Each structure stands twice: as structure tokens, then as C-alpha cells.
Amino acid sequence: MPAELAVVGLGYVGLPLARRACEAGLDTVGHDISAAVTGGLTAGRSHIGDVSDAEVRRMRARGFRASADPAVLDRARTVVICVPTGLTADRTPDLEPLRAAARTVARHLAPGTLVSVESTSHPGTTQEIVRPLLEESGLRVGEDFHLAYSPERIDPGNTRFSFRTTPKIVSGCTTLCAKHAEAFYEQLVDEVVVAAGTREAEMAKLLENAYRYVNIALADEAALYCGQAGIDVWDVLRCAGTKPFGFAPFRPGPGVGGHCVPVDPRYLMAHAEEQDFSFRTLRAAREVLDAMPGHVADRACRLLREHGTGPAGARVTLLGVSYKADVADVRESPAFPVARALRARGAALAYHDPRVDAFTVDGTPVPRHLTPERACAGSDLVLLLQDHQEYGSVPWDDAGCPVLDTRGTARGRRVTHL
């Protein structure tokens, strides 16, 4: 029997969607081009932090099937595309995974199917890129099948808002397409928000993360200014954050990471350039954010010199190399450019992260300390890049070396804040 739902791409977006669909009682299958991913799921093992092995086993008990064979898509009533849309080596938008997924879906598309795209991309992607590829099947959008766009809003590590409780934006290539998308997602979430069209929904997703991008850059630049002017930026943020209106708190750090914030604005900027429009605000923000890892490395080197040793040969340990607190995800983590900058200055690197088992920079593994206490005892400088909850109990006053805190959470006489 054909599945009620087929999820294409079983990563950080697709697997939580499949889990929620199973919870809602939908007969769900998943397709991923990685046999390692599908094999692990078949064996009851999860490969992402937000879905546990136990949850995968419950999905399996409810009938969930994962396969690297696209034949599982045959005649599915709804197909949701959740493949990554990241950046190429030269930091430009990479839509090849989305194109490949659309071609795969087209080969297995049946009349009456709803196809929903959740992968992030620039306005016009659904209509101008995905639609023609799907129509190579010989079926027509709005006549033979329905095509929708519903941007993902997955926030790894967020325990306050789940898939079900986060409002879901939906849109369609036609009014009827949007109605089918609305009816499908109403089975999974508490609130569905219908956009005027697919371009509006695509732009909404980009604007959400451009907002964060710009405001993180503002917080970073404020931190740089406060450091130069002798102002405690963390107290400034504490005070400003008490205003109950007109101010949303953002915190500075060593850079931005993850699957959305450092990526989505580049999609918007690149597409705008094709239309002879320049997002000056985003460009200014990118300049600030791209410079932060280098600033952190420079500050680390100054601190080493202040304590009687230069960066060449210095033992520097990075604490927290994931892109976000309390998650294991290292995608686009600022730890990578910070590590490169310190290596370029001759530092000998090590790291500690309670959630990241291996950290490799440009093909070279970075040695791992088993505890933050050992990291402090065996280093000339400790660089706190991520404020995992485990670091809240570290006795920084007992550290055998200076500590540079980029997150404003550590306290102690050996601690210097960014």
C-alpha cells in the first residue's frame, strides 16, 4: 500500500517531521540517499541529537520505514522534500540537492499527490526551479498534482517549542494547492499560517533568519566598541534586556553557525543581486560577522602575550566547538575559522566538548581533552566558545591558565571576557 507521507531527506529537518507524523498516526516512509542513515534508522539508531534512539524505535513500531531506494515514494499521498540547501565551497547557494530531490520525486509522482518543499531557498524557487522539474513527469501542477512550500522552523536543542507547537507557514502554487497543504499540516501542528503565495512564504523564511543575522552582528559590534571604550557589554545587555517592549535581546559571540543563520541571508543576497538589488544592511552585517573569528583569535593572542607567552607553540584549548549551546551540531560552527586563525599563528590546538566526539579542521583532527578541568590544567589558554550547561559548574578560579570567554557566562579572576 502507498504511504500517506513520504519524507525525502532524513536529516535535522526531515527526521523530526517524520517523527511527528508517526505520532499523529500517519503511515510514514522516509527516503535518504545515504545508506548509512537509512540503515541506522532501520536498526533503531538516530543520527541527530533531537531525535533519540528510543524515539526511532517507537517510529519503527508505528510502521515507519526508511530506505535509500526511492521506490518507497511510489504513489505516496504526500511527499515532503527536506534536503539541505547549504553553500558551495566558494560560499554561494547550493541548490543541487534540491534539484536532485525534485527529479527523484518526479520519477515516482502519481496523480493527486501533494508535494511540499521545506528546504530553504530564495523567493521563486518553488515555482521556477522545483515546479518545472516535477512537471517533467508529464503531470501538471494544479491539475494533476499539488505543489506547496512550507519553510522548516526546526531549532535544534529547543525544548520550549516543538514541531507541533511552532506555527507552520504554508503556501501553494495555486489556491487549491495551498488548501491541500493547509489540510495536511493541520494534522501535525497546532497552528497553520497561510501565506499569499510561495514567494511570500520563501521570503518569510529568509527574513526570519536575516533578522537574527543583523541583530547578532549589532550585538557583536557593540561588544567590540564596549571593549575599546572600557564598558561592560554584558551588563549593558543585562540592563537593556529588562525593557519589556521595543528591544529583543541578542548576545555577541565568536561568530554565527548552524544550518540557517549564516546561510539563509546569503541566499537572499545572491538572489537580490541577480535582480540588481543590494541588501546593504545584510552586507554590513556579513562584514561584522565574518570578522568575528579573526577578532577572537587576535584577542586570544594578546591575552597570551599579556601572560608572558606568544601564540607560536602555545597550547590553546577550545571549549565548546558546536555551533550552539547544548547541541552536538557543528555545521558552520565559528569554532572552525577560530581554529584556522589560531593555527595560522602557530598555536597548538586541543578541544573539549561534552557532545562532540571528534573535531577535524581542514582534514586534521584536533586532540580532545576528556574534561574541561584537564583542558584548563594542560593549556596556556582556554577559549570558551560555547556555553554548554556543563561549563556552568567549572571552577574557573582553579584554572591553571587564563580563560577567554566569548559568551559572557564564566566568572573568576582568571577569566577575561570578549
Disulfide bonds with the S-S distance in Angstrom:
none
